[in-house]
Amino acid sequence: MNKNLISIIMSVYNGENFVGKCIDSIAKQTFKNFEFLILDDGSTDNTYEILKKKKYNDDRIKIFRNENNLGLTKSLNKLINKSKGNIIARQDADDLSNPRRFEIQIDYIEKYNLDFCTTRAKIINSKRVIPRASYYLPTKLIINLKNPFVHGTLLIKKSVILEVGMYDENFYFSQDYKLFKDLLTENYKFKILNYPLYELNMIDNISSKYSEEQKYYAECVKKGKTPKKS
């Protein structure tokens, strides 16, 4: 068994139409040494019932529930605090992971002694791969203009994410951009893999539903400002 235990963290809200397929993509991973921490963030549909059925079939799945919807930032921090692995991995509930995703990313972290690692991603029902042209430009330059990382593909040493203070709870949106900006500011060692090991949903997701809010919080990241409380 690999010495690394991956703690996959995922928050889901009203995901009955897609969370089952997402969990199945994790169950098929060639890297087996993981725990899958899933938090139902106050769903009002059948999400929690689906999670309970999936947990019954795989004891690596651990499910939690917020009585009220707290949002992604606080939910992810709650899961980090509950995790037991030395590696934290992200997964979004409406996305899919390639079966070899964790195997390949862990190999890169070990081989190059990385602090964190992400990959490119395919857009579901599209031939597009992101990041596109920006992938070939210096990441430390691009980070000042936009987020060059796909959040759902993140694998990071738990010690590192704790050192930077986890996700900044002042950022209800763009918490991933803030995290990556902090990591690059502190010069942590990373790599974005060219392999698209992730399938990303871009329809009716958080970014599309709350585009204006995302823009505001992203601007706060760029300017180094704390967002105003709404």
N, C-alpha and C positions, 0 to 999 in steps of 0.2 A: 504494500500500500504506500502511495506517495506520502511523504512526510507532511506535505501541505494539506490542510483542511480548508476548503473554500466555504465561506458562508455567503450564500447568494441571498441578497435582500431585495424584496419586491413589495411595493405597496399597490393596492388595487382598489378602485372605487367604481362600483356599478359595472363590473366587467364580465357579466354572465355570457356575453356573446363571443368573447375571445380568450378569457383566462384559461380555459381548459386546454386549448391548443398550445398556449404559451407554456404551461406546466409540462405538457407532453414533450415539448422540445428540450426541456431541461432533463426530464427523465431518460431521454435517449443519449445523453452525453457519454462519450467514451471515457472521460475522466469521472470516476465514480465516487471519489472521496469528498463529498460535499454535504452540507446541510442547506435546506431551502427554507428560509424564513419569509413567510408571506403574511402581510398585515392587511386585513380588510378595513379600509378607512371609512367606516360608517356607511357601507353600501345599503341601498334600499331595495335592491333586486335579489336575485338568487345566488349572488356571488359566494356568500359564505357557505351555502349548502354544497356548491360545487367544490369549494376548497376542502370541506370535510370529507367528501367522497374521494378526492385525490389523495388526501392524507392517509386514508384507510388503505390505499394501495401502495404507499411508499412511506416507510417510517422515517425517511430523511426529511420529509416535509413537516414543518412546524408552523402552525397557524395561530395568528393573534387577531384581535379585533378592537378597533376604537369605537366607543359608543357614539361619538360624534366625528364628523369629518374634520381632521386636523390639517390636511394638506400633505404634500409629498415631503417637504423638508423635515418637519417634525417626525413624520412616520419613519423616514429612513434613519434618522438619528436614534429613534427608539429601537429599531432593529439592529443597528450597529452595537448598541449597548447590550442586546440580548445574544449577540453572536459569540460563537466559541472558536471560530476558525482564525488562522493567522493571515488569511487572505480574504478580503471582502470583494464580492462580485455584484455588479448591478444587473438587473433585468427589469424591463418594463412589461407590464401585464398584457399589452396589446402587440408585443413584438415577439419574434422567434429567434432562437439561437441555433446556429449550425451545430450538428452533433459533435464536432471536433473542436468547438470554440474554446472550452476550458483547457483541454489537452494542449492545444497549440499556444494559448496565451501563457499558461503556467510554464511551458517549456522556454518561452522567450524571457520570462521574468527570471527564471533560474539561470539560463545560459548567459544573459547579459547583466545579471544582478540589477534588475530594474526595480524602481519603487512602485511604478504603476504602468499599466499597459491598456491601450484601447485598440479597436480595429475600425476599418471602414465598414460600411453597411449598404446593403441593397434596399432600395425602396420597394415595398410590397406592391405587386401588380405594376411594376415599372422596370425598365432596364437601367435606371439611374443608380449610380453608386455615389455615396457621399462619405467624407468630403470629396469634392470634385477637384477643380484646379488648385484650390488652396492647399490640398494635400502635399503638393510639390513645392510649396513655399515654406520659409522658416516659421515654425510653429510659434516661437516667441515673438515674432512680428505679428502674425495673424491674430494671436490672443488679444491684442489691443484693439482689434477691429470687430471680431466676432468670436464665437466659441468654435474652435476647430476640432473638437472632440465629439464623438457620439456617446452620450452619457450611458446608455444601456449596455455598452460594450466594456465598461470599466472593470478591470481587475486591479486591486491596489492592496498593498500590505496594510494590515490593520494598524500596525504601529505608526505608519505614515499618516493615515487618515485621522488617527487620534492626535498626532502631533500638531496638525493644522487646525484642530478644533472641530472636526467633523463638518457637517453642513451648517452654514451660517443661517440661523433661524430668523434673522432679519430679512432673509430673501425667500418670500413665499413662492416666487417664480425665479427662474434663472439661477437656482441654487447650484446647479451643475457648473455653470459658467463661473460663478464665484469660487467654487471649489477648485476648478482647474486653474484659474488665475492665481489663487493662493499657492497652489502646488508649483506652478512655474516661477512665481516670485521667489519661492524658497529653494529653487534650483534642484528639485527632486528629479531623479533620473527616470526617463520614460521612453516609450516607443509607441507610435501609431502603426499597427500592422496594415500592410497593403491589402491583405486578404479580407474580403467582405464576409465576415463570419457571423453576420447578424442581419435579420430582415426587419426593417423599420416601417411601422405604420405611420403614414402622414395624413390620414383622413380622420377628421373628427377627434383629434387627439388634443392634449393640453395646449400644445403650441398653436394649433389652429383655432381652438376655442377662445383662447385668451391672448391673442397676438399683441394687442395694445399693452396689456399688463406685462407681457414678456419683454416688450421693447423698453418699457420704463425701467424694469429691474436690470436689464442688460446694460442700459446706459449708466446705471448706478455702479455696475461692476467696472465699466470702462473708466469712469471718472473717480473711482475709489470712494464713492459716497455710500452712506447708509440710507436705505430707502425710508421714505416717510411712512409711518403706520397709517393704514387705511381706516 
